[in-house]
Amino acid sequence: MKLVLPVDDGSEAFCWGIAYVLEGSRLGGRLLYRRLHERLAPHPLRYLQHGTGRPSWPDTLKALRSHLASPSSQTAACRGAVAAFELLLARFELAGVTA
């Protein structure tokens, strides 16, 4: 099976859609760490703290609102977010990982 990359329209808005997915993942990791680190000690969970001390989710939302003011930019951002998820799912499938 060959990995087919989603089409990037080259816009800044498309990139913001990808950033939305990555920042959401980082937020989720921090939440998982807070809820699970004591129960799962001594297993290494530091990777879930990636981005601690960096701009927060509200800062990300503020940036998204600022950069995605028009309906066309919001549509492009949605395409970027979907592309990021599709790429991740395709890569898992290529590796033989199933849910």
N, C-alpha and C positions, 0 to 999 in steps of 0.2 A: 504494500500500500504506500502510495506517495502522499506526502503532506502538502496540501494545497493551501496557500496563504490567502486570507481574506483580502479583498481589494481595498487598498488605502486610497482615498480620494485626494490625498495630499494637503488637506486643509488643517488649519490649526484646530478647528472644532472637532475633527475626527480624532486628533491627538488628545483633546480634552476628554473625549469619551473613553479612551483607553486609560487615561489617568484616573477617571472616576472608578473604573474597575479595580485598578491597583490600589488606590487609596481605600476603597471599601474593604479590600482584602486585608490591608494593614490594620484597619480599624477592627475587623473581625478577629484578627490574630491577637491583638491586645486584649480584647474582651475574653477570648478563650484563655489566655494566660491568667488573667485576673481570677477567672472562675475555676481553673483547673490546676494551677501550679502547686498548691499545697497537697491536693489529692494525688497528683502524679509524681511528686518528688520521690526519688531523686532523678527521674528521667530528665534529659536535657530538653528544655522548652524555651531557651533563650530566643530561638528564631521567631517565636510568636511575639516577641517584644520589638521586632524590627520597626524602626521609625519612632521609638519613644523619644520624646523631647522635640520632635519636629512639628511642623504646623498640624493643627488638629482638624478633625472632620468639619467643624463649622467654618474653618478657614478655607477648606477645599470647596465647600458649598458656595461660599462667598465668591471665590475665584470663578467657579463655574457660572454663577449668575452674571458675573461681570463680563465674561468672555463669550457667553452663549445667549445674547440678548434677542437675537432674531430667530424666528421659526426655522429658517433654513440652517442656521448654525446648530440649533437644537437637534434637528433631524440628522445632520452630519455627526454630531456627538453620539447620538443613539447608534448610528451605524458603526462608529468606532468602538463603543461599548460591546455591541453584539459581536463585532469582529474579534475582540479580545477574548470573549467567552468561547466563541467558535474555535479559535486557534487553540486554546487550552484543551477543549474537549477533543479536538482532532488529534492533538499530540498525545493525550492519554489513550485514545483509541489506537493510535499507531504503536504505542508501547504495550498494548494488550491489557490495559487497565480498564476495568468495567465497574460501574457503580453497583 
